[in-house]
Each structure stands twice: as C-alpha cells, then as structure tokens.
C-alpha cells in the first residue's frame, strides 16, 4: 500500500455520520452543541434557535467560517430575524 492512500475495510451495515454545531461561552466556559445527521442551512438555523433558547437574556456573538450554509439565503434571513439577539 502506498503512503498517503486509505485502506478501506469492509464492514457490515451502512456508514453513519454525525455533524456537530457548537458554541462556547467564554464567561462560564460552558460548551453548547447539537448533533445532526445533516450539515446544512436548516440544521444550522435550528442550532441558532437552540442557542437563543438557552441564553434568553444575553446577546450572542457569532464567529463563523466560510461554510456555504453560513452564506445561504435562508441563514441570512434567519440572522436578520435574530439581529437583536445575535
């Protein structure tokens, strides 16, 4: 086997993936996260709604990378709805 190539090992069943959306509260060092089978705009918006529910009296600061679902029209619309909180 050449260096840098992946060896696939057949296993029964189907592969499953979980994606994590996370947030860090630097005041309390608490980490909030959700697990989702999909990494898309809808699951990211659900995560934002979860954060707003968990921190009802706080303004949230977002730091996002350049993922395509962060730039989608649905996420941008949700962020404009939550702009007084996020």
C-alpha positions as CSV (number, residue, x, y, z in Angstrom):
1,X,0.0,0.0,0.0
2,X,1.4,3.4,-1.0
3,X,1.9,6.0,1.7
4,X,-1.0,8.5,1.8
5,X,-3.6,6.1,0.5
6,X,-6.6,5.0,2.5
7,X,-7.2,1.4,3.2
8,X,-11.0,0.6,3.2
9,X,-12.0,-2.2,5.4
10,X,-15.4,-3.7,4.5
11,X,-17.8,-3.8,7.5
12,X,-21.5,-4.7,7.8
13,X,-24.1,-2.0,7.9
14,X,-24.1,1.4,6.4
15,X,-21.8,4.3,7.4
16,X,-23.3,6.9,9.7
17,X,-22.1,10.4,10.2
18,X,-23.0,13.0,12.8
19,X,-22.1,16.7,12.4
20,X,-21.6,18.9,15.4
21,X,-22.6,22.6,15.7
22,X,-21.0,24.2,18.8
23,X,-20.7,27.4,20.7
24,X,-18.5,28.4,23.6
25,X,-19.5,30.7,26.5
26,X,-16.2,32.4,27.5
27,X,-17.8,33.7,30.7
28,X,-18.8,30.4,32.1
29,X,-16.6,28.0,29.9
30,X,-19.8,26.2,29.0
31,X,-19.9,24.5,25.6
32,X,-23.3,24.2,23.9
33,X,-23.6,21.9,20.9
34,X,-26.1,19.9,18.8
35,X,-25.6,16.8,16.8
36,X,-27.2,16.4,13.4
37,X,-27.2,13.9,10.6
38,X,-27.1,16.8,8.1
39,X,-24.8,19.8,7.8
40,X,-27.0,22.3,6.0
41,X,-28.8,25.6,6.4
42,X,-31.8,24.2,8.2
43,X,-29.8,22.3,10.8
44,X,-27.6,25.5,11.4
45,X,-30.8,27.6,11.9
46,X,-32.1,25.0,14.4
47,X,-28.8,25.4,16.3
48,X,-29.1,29.1,16.4
49,X,-32.7,28.8,17.7
50,X,-31.4,26.4,20.4
51,X,-28.8,29.0,21.5
52,X,-31.3,31.7,21.7
53,X,-33.5,29.5,23.9
54,X,-30.5,28.5,26.1
55,X,-29.5,32.1,26.6
56,X,-32.7,34.1,26.6
57,X,-31.4,37.3,28.3
58,X,-28.0,37.5,26.6
59,X,-26.8,39.0,23.3
60,X,-24.8,36.3,21.4
61,X,-21.7,36.9,19.3
62,X,-21.2,34.7,16.3
63,X,-17.9,33.7,14.7
64,X,-18.4,31.7,11.6
65,X,-16.2,30.3,8.9
66,X,-16.9,30.5,5.2
67,X,-19.1,27.4,5.0
68,X,-21.6,27.5,2.2
69,X,-24.6,27.0,4.6
70,X,-23.4,30.1,6.6
71,X,-23.8,32.2,3.5
72,X,-27.2,30.8,2.3
73,X,-30.2,33.0,1.8
74,X,-32.1,31.0,4.5
75,X,-29.4,31.6,7.1
76,X,-29.0,35.2,6.2
77,X,-32.8,35.7,6.6
78,X,-32.8,33.9,10.0
79,X,-29.9,36.1,11.1
80,X,-31.8,39.2,10.1
81,X,-34.7,38.0,12.2
82,X,-32.4,37.4,15.2
83,X,-30.3,40.5,14.7
84,X,-31.3,42.0,18.0
85,X,-30.0,38.8,19.8
86,X,-27.1,37.6,17.6
